[in-house]
Amino acid sequence: MTSRACLFSLAVAMSLAVATTPIEAAGGSDCLQNPKIASKTAACQEIVDLRKEPPEVIAAALRELASVLLFRGQLQEGLVYLDSAVALQPNEVLNFEARGDAHMAMGNFAAAVTDLDIAIKLRPKSAKAYFSRGIALASAGERRKGINDMSTAVRLQPQYPEAYHLRGLFWSALQDDKKAVADQTRAIGEEKDSRNRNRYLFARAISYEILGNYRRALRDLTKVLDSGGESPDVLLRHGSILQLQGKHNRALKDFIRMIEITPDHPAGYNGRCWSFAKLGRLEQALADCNRAIDINDQISAIFDSRALVRELMGQLDLAEIDYSQSLRLDPKNQYAIDGLRRVKELRKE
């Protein structure tokens, strides 16, 4: 999966996680105000079971119970509660927004769009409804329609950093990373929460990297690392860009740290293998590539790395085997195509 695709999938998942987290607070009851999930659930269930409160309070309790279930991964059960909320209050926009988010979490994007269409008809100025529908449309492959909805969301609510962030990702998916950078920059400027800012900085770094602006990409990734946002993904991108710049000694530090954090992640060993190879430390490189393949033998790039090591060691027959395996995993891998051709020519000499 490409950096664009990985980032898009991750960002959508995180946005949905935020949307389905139990956060609703209203009505003066323990159901909607208690921060403890167990107490909240019991209080909400009591409201639903007794059916003594007004319909809007019961519907809010149903939504809150659904959000707890969705948060726990019990998607179908959560949807049942939201169906009940819609049946109880068929003209409440919050019910359709919540059920639309639940459908998205289940991957039912067409059903999500249907619910969010209704939400928008009920409340044409709901930035949240346009935001959610934009995610559903883009996730279903309709990126431009998703961009249009995100544009409406930020027009209705200009200080909406998550909408700018996702619109930026949609632009990146359409290979317009200049617009992606502009949207991520706006998201960074609007966001106060450091964790969200780190997500936006990471997204902007990916777009800068794609545009070939490695200096700015490294600057953004360094900001994330310096603010406590150290993660395997950030270290991998930081180290990979340093490799593109030929700064392998510095890149090694990122991959060493990545291996310390996630010792069973093949990308850390593969990255360190590549830098070791470029620095002429071939035995160490080979050991790392072997370890990466032991963890996951279905990644084309790892066989590219080991092929390079074996080529540098003069083991052309084994390099040819690795390049061939790389192409079996990814027939369009140009690096492996060129490498295989090169070692075959060298073996003829």
Residue pairs with C-beta under 8 A, 6 or more apart in sequence:
1 9
3 206
3 209
3 210
3 237
4 172
4 173
4 175
4 206
4 210
5 173
7 169
7 172
7 202
7 203
7 206
8 138
8 169
8 170
8 172
8 173
11 165
11 166
11 169
11 199
11 203
12 135
12 138
12 139
12 166
14 199
15 135
15 162
15 166
16 101
16 104
16 105
16 135
17 71
18 162
19 101
19 132
20 67
20 70
20 71
20 78
20 101
20 102
20 105
21 67
21 71
22 37
22 40
22 64
22 67
22 68
22 71
23 67
24 32
24 60
24 63
24 64
24 67
25 32
25 33
26 32
26 60
27 33
27 57
27 60
29 43
29 47
29 57
29 61
30 39
30 40
30 43
31 40
31 43
31 44
31 46
31 47
31 60
31 61
31 64
32 40
32 44
32 60
32 61
32 64
34 40
34 43
37 68
37 71
40 64
40 68
41 65
41 68
44 61
44 62
44 64
44 65
44 68
45 61
45 65
47 53
47 57
47 58
47 61
48 58
48 61
48 62
48 65
48 84
51 58
53 61
55 88
55 89
56 89
56 92
58 88
59 85
59 88
59 89
59 92
59 94
59 95
60 94
62 81
62 82
62 84
62 85
62 88
63 81
63 82
63 85
63 94
63 95
63 98
65 78
65 81
66 78
66 79
66 81
66 82
66 85
66 98
66 102
67 78
67 98
68 78
69 75
69 77
69 78
69 81
70 78
70 101
70 102
70 105
75 102
75 105
75 106
76 106
78 102
79 99
79 102
79 103
79 106
82 95
82 98
82 99
82 102
83 99
85 92
85 95
85 98
85 99
86 92
86 95
86 96
86 99
89 95
91 122
92 122
93 119
93 122
93 123
93 126
93 129
96 115
96 116
96 118
96 119
96 122
96 129
97 115
97 116
97 119
97 126
97 128
97 129
97 132
99 115
100 111
100 112
100 113
100 115
100 116
100 119
100 129
100 132
100 133
100 136
101 112
101 132
103 109
103 111
103 112
103 115
103 136
104 112
104 132
104 135
104 136
104 139
109 136
109 137
109 139
109 140
110 140
112 132
112 133
112 136
113 133
113 136
113 137
113 140
116 129
116 132
116 133
116 136
117 133
119 126
119 129
119 132
119 133
120 126
120 129
120 130
120 133
123 129
125 156
126 156
127 152
127 153
127 154
127 156
127 157
127 160
127 163
128 153
130 149
130 150
130 152
130 153
130 156
131 149
131 150
131 153
131 160
131 162
131 163
131 166
133 149
134 145
134 146
134 147
134 148
134 149
134 150
134 153
134 163
134 166
134 167
134 170
135 146
135 166
136 146
137 143
137 145
137 146
137 149
138 145
138 146
138 147
138 166
138 170
138 173
139 146
143 170
143 173
143 174
144 170
144 174
146 166
146 167
146 170
147 167
147 170
147 171
147 174
150 163
150 164
150 166
150 167
150 170
151 167
153 160
153 163
154 160
154 163
154 164
154 167
157 163
159 190
160 190
161 186
161 187
161 188
161 190
161 191
161 196
161 200
162 187
162 196
164 183
164 184
164 186
164 187
164 190
165 183
165 184
165 187
165 196
165 199
165 200
165 203
167 183
168 179
168 180
168 181
168 182
168 183
168 184
168 187
168 203
168 204
168 207
169 180
169 203
171 177
171 179
171 180
171 183
172 180
172 203
172 206
172 207
172 210
177 207
177 208
177 210
177 211
178 211
180 203
180 204
180 207
181 204
181 207
181 208
181 211
184 200
184 201
184 203
184 204
184 207
185 204
187 200
188 197
188 200
188 201
188 204
191 197
191 200
194 227
194 228
194 229
195 229
197 227
198 223
198 224
198 227
198 229
201 220
201 221
201 223
201 224
201 229
202 220
202 221
202 224
202 229
202 233
202 234
202 237
204 220
205 216
205 217
205 218
205 220
205 221
205 224
205 237
206 217
206 237
208 214
208 216
208 217
208 220
209 217
209 237
209 241
214 241
214 244
214 245
217 237
217 241
218 238
218 241
218 242
221 234
221 237
221 238
221 241
222 238
224 230
224 234
225 234
225 235
225 238
230 257
230 261
231 261
232 258
232 261
232 262
232 265
232 267
232 268
235 254
235 255
235 257
235 258
235 261
235 268
236 254
236 255
236 258
236 267
236 268
236 271
238 254
239 251
239 252
239 253
239 254
239 255
239 258
239 271
239 275
240 251
240 271
242 248
242 250
242 251
242 254
243 251
243 271
243 274
243 275
243 278
246 278
248 275
248 278
248 279
249 275
249 279
251 271
251 275
252 272
252 275
252 276
252 279
254 271
255 268
255 269
255 271
255 272
255 275
256 272
258 265
258 267
258 268
258 271
259 265
259 268
259 269
259 272
262 268
264 295
265 295
266 291
266 292
266 293
266 295
266 296
266 299
266 302
267 292
269 288
269 289
269 291
269 292
269 295
270 288
270 289
270 292
270 299
270 301
270 302
270 305
272 285
272 288
273 285
273 286
273 288
273 289
273 292
273 302
273 305
273 306
273 309
274 285
274 305
274 308
276 282
276 284
276 285
276 288
277 285
277 305
277 308
277 309
277 312
280 312
282 309
282 312
282 313
285 305
285 309
286 306
286 309
286 310
286 313
289 302
289 305
289 306
289 309
290 306
292 299
292 302
292 305
293 302
293 303
293 306
296 302
298 329
299 329
300 326
300 327
300 329
300 330
300 333
300 336
301 326
303 322
303 323
303 325
303 326
303 329
303 336
304 322
304 323
304 326
304 333
304 335
304 336
304 339
306 322
307 319
307 320
307 322
307 323
307 326
307 336
307 339
307 343
308 319
308 339
310 316
310 318
310 319
310 322
311 319
311 339
311 342
311 343
316 343
316 346
316 347
317 347
319 339
319 343
320 340
320 343
320 344
320 347
323 336
323 339
323 340
323 343
324 340
326 333
326 335
326 336
326 339
327 333
327 336
327 337
327 340
330 336
